[in-house]
């Protein structure tokens, strides 16, 4: 909420001047005929993506030099809104003079960046980022056609949010490391879900295989499973080994809170956990003493052994505690 | 030239209406509920305006016409009141709304549904008109309310509210109609058919924004919407919007006076404009003319995405509207186009032109000229009309959308 979300602006106000100019006068709009391609001694590629029933469709024409794989001429035709037309145009421009392999590396984000007036101001409003994705997809389609391969072969990773090009593995990692619980947090950390919002939950503009809410649910389940095993005092060592790094830190925190901290605080001290590292078959827990503990003689001997023994007993006999 | 053809969204305030409102800002600013002459000098104006508002829909003095802040408020009030009085108490368990109602009805119905009430979304037929048979088929003795708009905002399609009112009456079910698009375009007489609640809003008929109303038939009282100082008979507390009420009174009077003009002259302008538009190849209009409000055209231009068309129109100073995906926040296609089962590839190509009694022939000639040029330019860009070499797999495939 806040003042910016209280009155709707028109989406056109957020278009960059470049988007506006390209919508008014697209530079690479047009067709390449078989005859033209033949005259150039080039191979004609005509690739389509999208559909009118979805609200946007693009046809990309390439004349490719078969000897060098270089795109000699690149044209487009597009059914779509201003953003779709301007991004198709920019995409066709970016393809020029590139080899097919180079062109495949162009993403919708490159297209959006190229349409910005200033480096820091987005070229289109968030919900329109989606309209630039098609410009990227059609390149893959054209390249696949040229090379006679499946277009999926250009995508090495699973992309969950196409607008911001955020992969599945990135999302899983960020959710775990930062203990994220809401889609708003995911958007703040990764930009995934901040644009057309289709990837947040089913029922959006596009149907997806994986949604952000699925990833949050998956992480929530993992956490619950972690907690369940912690509740059991005689948790087998294998469980600690099976935990993610975040789960391990939390498990150690819990044991410190419940069994160790009190003992230290009584003597006017405290400790904090700095890191947990796997070292061969051992788990090295790095800690820092605080208050009276730092500098106390027994902190390197008796107290340390006590802490280590409690953690070993509660979590894993492979734990070693290293004060820094 | 600037041409405003988006009168189903909102209208220009009639200068006469504005003139009537003006004294109630700086001169006669008293709170009508106070006890002094500052207050009482507002009373004659309010009384005259309320009489005009009652007359505008031919309401009986024993019925209530409550002034609200907008049609959205009126619609929310009816549905939520029915929820609290009938659904939550367990007396009834079902309501019906058409699938093409305004979001203020649909979104409220979905909320009621989420609270455990059964909701039937009545389908529309290929002409964009709600199916009366579906009302008959789904009504039960547990149905609390049927809410069907009088005329659709997108297509102008006139819905059979008289018939639906009769069915409701037969089954002892309450009937609400959102008549926002009907006032000033069709004769509205609440005593002429079975209707319990009727919503309207001043800014749709050349009155000010921020003033809506809800007609409530005597004996069908709703629970109070806003609790407070008991204004509006205790149904809708809150200091009266005096200039707004005065403006609505004058506006509805003027709209009813102009109804004949709207139904003859404006209809003729609309029809001629539509004839010319339809001469452009690959176009079609939703809902037959005689089943539409006299001012509205929803037309599809094949191969041209709606926002693109608005873009070119806007560059030439013309304001129209589209329900196309790309022009909306949620990227969804025009719900009416989808509901009538228009060919899928046309769902994103609809443009709405809505006229008013201020629209002129010159404006429409100019618009027609601009539309023709826009169609030529945008079809030139469109992949729908693009060249493909022989043997090209027409692979404009519906990908994962």
Boltz contact constraints between the chains, C-beta under 6 A:
constraints:
  - contact:
      token1: [A, 29]
      token2: [B, 381]
      max_distance: 6.0
  - contact:
      token1: [A, 31]
      token2: [B, 387]
      max_distance: 6.0
  - contact:
      token1: [A, 34]
      token2: [B, 389]
      max_distance: 6.0
  - contact:
      token1: [A, 46]
      token2: [B, 388]
      max_distance: 6.0
  - contact:
      token1: [A, 46]
      token2: [B, 392]
      max_distance: 6.0
  - contact:
      token1: [A, 48]
      token2: [B, 395]
      max_distance: 6.0
  - contact:
      token1: [A, 48]
      token2: [B, 396]
      max_distance: 6.0
  - contact:
      token1: [A, 51]
      token2: [B, 396]
      max_distance: 6.0
  - contact:
      token1: [A, 51]
      token2: [B, 398]
      max_distance: 6.0
  - contact:
      token1: [A, 52]
      token2: [B, 345]
      max_distance: 6.0
  - contact:
      token1: [A, 53]
      token2: [B, 344]
      max_distance: 6.0
  - contact:
      token1: [A, 53]
      token2: [B, 345]
      max_distance: 6.0
  - contact:
      token1: [A, 54]
      token2: [B, 401]
      max_distance: 6.0
  - contact:
      token1: [A, 55]
      token2: [B, 325]
      max_distance: 6.0
  - contact:
      token1: [A, 55]
      token2: [B, 326]
      max_distance: 6.0
  - contact:
      token1: [A, 55]
      token2: [B, 348]
      max_distance: 6.0
  - contact:
      token1: [A, 57]
      token2: [B, 383]
      max_distance: 6.0
  - contact:
      token1: [A, 57]
      token2: [B, 396]
      max_distance: 6.0
  - contact:
      token1: [A, 58]
      token2: [B, 383]
      max_distance: 6.0
  - contact:
      token1: [A, 59]
      token2: [B, 383]
      max_distance: 6.0
  - contact:
      token1: [A, 59]
      token2: [B, 386]
      max_distance: 6.0
  - contact:
      token1: [A, 77]
      token2: [B, 383]
      max_distance: 6.0
  - contact:
      token1: [A, 77]
      token2: [B, 386]
      max_distance: 6.0
  - contact:
      token1: [A, 78]
      token2: [B, 383]
      max_distance: 6.0
  - contact:
      token1: [A, 79]
      token2: [B, 305]
      max_distance: 6.0
  - contact:
      token1: [A, 79]
      token2: [B, 382]
      max_distance: 6.0
  - contact:
      token1: [A, 79]
      token2: [B, 383]
      max_distance: 6.0
  - contact:
      token1: [A, 79]
      token2: [B, 384]
      max_distance: 6.0
  - contact:
      token1: [A, 80]
      token2: [B, 305]
      max_distance: 6.0
  - contact:
      token1: [A, 81]
      token2: [B, 305]
      max_distance: 6.0
  - contact:
      token1: [A, 81]
      token2: [B, 307]
      max_distance: 6.0
  - contact:
      token1: [A, 81]
      token2: [B, 308]
      max_distance: 6.0
  - contact:
      token1: [A, 81]
      token2: [B, 326]
      max_distance: 6.0
  - contact:
      token1: [A, 82]
      token2: [B, 311]
      max_distance: 6.0
  - contact:
      token1: [A, 127]
      token2: [B, 329]
      max_distance: 6.0
  - contact:
      token1: [A, 196]
      token2: [B, 331]
      max_distance: 6.0
  - contact:
      token1: [A, 205]
      token2: [B, 331]
      max_distance: 6.0
  - contact:
      token1: [A, 206]
      token2: [B, 401]
      max_distance: 6.0
